[in-house]
Amino acid sequence: MKAMILAAGKGERMRPLTNQCPKPMLKVFGKPLLEHHLIQLKKAGVTDVVINHAWYGEKIVEYFGDGSQWQMNIRYSKEEVGALETAGGIINVLSTFNDEPFLLVNGDVFCLLDYTKLSFNVNASAHIGLVKNPEHNLTGDFQLVEGQVVLPKNTDDETYTYSGIAVLRAKLFTPYLHHQGPLSLGTVLKSACQEGLVSGQVIETPWTDVGTPERLEQLNQQAQENGFKEI
């Protein structure tokens, strides 16, 4: 299986740390977030990875090169800042995956997940990892009903937050292949949920959306206190 890491965001909420640095290159326990993703993907047997980039993306390319240092094959998709958004960035390289399922990881999350534990439903267009709602998203994004991801209908429904980790099929994006302008993955997933095309599972591995300097600091503090293997 191939993988894509989304790394094209500008990281506005991470300023000033991202003034001259792409957010996925910020360090957790001495390594860029992106490097942790590559290590976990390699452990799962993934060796072909696409990384999209925009904001100071040349720093990503300079650091990781062709991926040979990690025994991987890395190719890059350069974008203009803010031009495509998440789904648009995926559509831009969709031919790379030849209609085969591929792993997708947000470059700005931290989770030492064993990717082989993702149970892809062969009948689904997408299988997404969900986590318990963090403090910054207490209302959640989706509901999980017998393995199927649906949109919440009532305020008292138990909800989960999309982890930024998924297995996707190219057919998920078929309705949007001629879309003009930015397109978010959230929009695509919510539409697919209404058609019953999204399966999911709850990820129990500790997870952090590294979206603010405070969360990054807290994550590094936890790693130092508990030991990297424990986080």
FIVOPA-331940 format. One record per residue (C-alpha): x, z, y. Coordinates in steps of 0.001 Angstrom, whole numbers, padded with zeros to 6 digits, always signed. Layout:
BEGIN
XZY/...
This chain:
BEGIN
+000000+000000+000000/+001147-000800+003529/+000630+001392+006581/+000193+001212+010324/+001125+003907+012810/-000608+003833+016188/+001991+004567+018855/+000911+002557+021899/-000796+005291+023930/+000502+006307+027331/+000160+010058+026756/-001327+010924+030124/-002241+014496+029095/+001321+015128+027914/+002878+014585+031331/+005537+015314+032473/+006942+015130+028908/+005821+011515+028615/+006908+010317+032036/+009696+008326+030397/+009009+008887+026707/+006316+007605+024338/+004223+010502+023049/+004980+009871+019335/+008690+010325+020104/+008208+013929+021232/+009922+016251+018810/+008498+018713+016319/+011066+020823+014520/+013869+018622+015821/+012392+015261+014757/+010105+012803+016568/+006492+012909+015424/+006894+009321+014237/+009773+010266+011974/+007677+012915+010228/+005052+010242+009537/+007617+007876+008060/+009005+010592+005810/+005536+011447+004481/+004652+007791+003974/+007878+007170+002073/+007125+010155-000175/+003796+008500-000989/+005525+005272-001970/+004779+003335+001230/+007710+001177+002310/+006109-001419+004629/+004978-000085+007999/+003724-001651+011223/+004150+000356+014435/+002425-000787+017593/+003934+000319+020880/+003569-000114+024629/+004603+002787+026892/+008433+002930+026701/+008069+001318+023305/+011638+000080+023357/+012709+003669+022679/+010752+003595+019420/+012363+000306+018392/+015832+001538+019359/+015465+004752+017321/+013914+003357+014143/+015237-000207+014104/+014247-002113+010986/+013584+001125+009090/+016463+000718+006650/+017767+004204+007439/+014530+005547+005958/+014539+002991+003100/+011553+001312+004725/+010675-002039+006242/+009350-001573+009775/+007892-004292+011956/+006606-003801+015475/+003665-004996+017522/+004407-004877+021234/+001418-004458+023531/+000760-004155+027222/-000063-000575+028209/-003801+000032+027778/-004564-003586+026930/-005938-003279+023395/-006828+000359+022606/-006712+001610+019015/-008967-000865+017186/-007674-003736+019282/-004124-002855+018269/-005096-002917+014602/-006922-006252+014885/-003817-007687+016531/-001845-007261+013274/-004673-007441+010747/-003232-010488+008955/-000268-008323+007930/-002406-006508+005369/-003829-009539+003526/-007272-007961+003044/-005709-005096+001079/-006472-001448+001943/-003893+000041+004295/-003081+003500+005559/-003579+004236+009232/-001972+007187+011009/-002215+008214+014650/+001315+008658+015903/+000404+011743+017925/-000923+013974+015143/+001146+016275+012953/+000105+016817+009351/+002309+017024+006266/-000404+015472+004128/+000331+014025+000713/-001149+010584+001347/-001624+009967-002372/-004431+012552-002204/-006605+010258-000099/-009425+009188-002440/-010381+005726-001210/-013899+004597-002109/-013637+000993-003308/-017099+000224-001924/-016296+001483+001560/-014791-000366+004507/-013049+002822+005619/-012127+006191+004164/-011268+008763+006802/-009631+012156+006718/-011648+014869+008431/-010556+018308+009611/-012344+021452+010734/-013179+021183+014417/-010295+022353+016623/-010906+024283+019826/-010658+021128+021944/-013410+019363+019942/-015823+022047+018790/-018801+019681+018602/-016953+017464+016114/-017271+013735+015461/-018893+013211+012076/-020880+014813+009304/-019880+014530+005642/-022696+014185+003110/-021706+013826-000542/-018573+011937+000351/-020238+009646+002883/-019458+009936+006585/-022494+009856+008874/-023252+010546+012503/-024714+014007+013213/-028422+013964+014016/-028962+017603+014945/-026878+020045+016947/-026856+022492+014040/-025382+019961+011564/-022003+020950+010154/-019513+018538+011669/-015859+017618+011346/-013244+015996+013529/-011559+012707+012673/-007952+013525+011800/-006386+010244+012871/-005565+009527+009219/-007487+006905+007262/-007446+004148+004684/-009004+000981+006074/-009976-002489+004912/-009796-005594+007086/-013541-006178+006630/-014181-003119+008811/-013136-005231+011808/-014901-008497+010905/-017653-008056+013548/-015021-007588+016254/-012508-010367+015563/-013534-012229+018728/-013962-009126+020874/-012479-009425+024349/-010782-006463+026012/-009910-002962+024765/-011699-001646+021691/-011480+001879+020287/-011420+002715+016595/-014012+005401+017262/-016503+002732+018331/-015838+000712+015181/-016092+003714+012845/-019335+004994+014356/-020944+001596+014001/-019768+001325+010378/-021122+004824+009671/-024593+003671+010643/-024327+000970+007984/-023124+003392+005306/-019667+001819+005107/-017480+004888+005682/-016462+007471+003094/-014401+010549+003808/-012837+013798+002700/-011830+017057+004320/-008081+017537+004746/-007011+021100+004075/-003349+020594+005008/-002542+022186+008402/-003135+019608+011131/-002510+019402+014866/-003552+016839+017450/-000462+017033+019646/-002390+016122+022771/-001029+018532+025383/+002325+020172+026162/+000784+023520+025211/-000171+022304+021729/+003285+020839+021204/+004899+024124+022236/+002587+026083+019956/+003288+023758+017038/+007044+024111+017436/+006687+027869+017710/+004657+027977+014480/+007222+025813+012738/+010019+028117+013837/+008178+031294+012840/+006774+030113+009516/+009409+027674+008384/+008970+023922+008417/+007685+023716+004835/+004994+026250+005617/+003458+024475+008624/
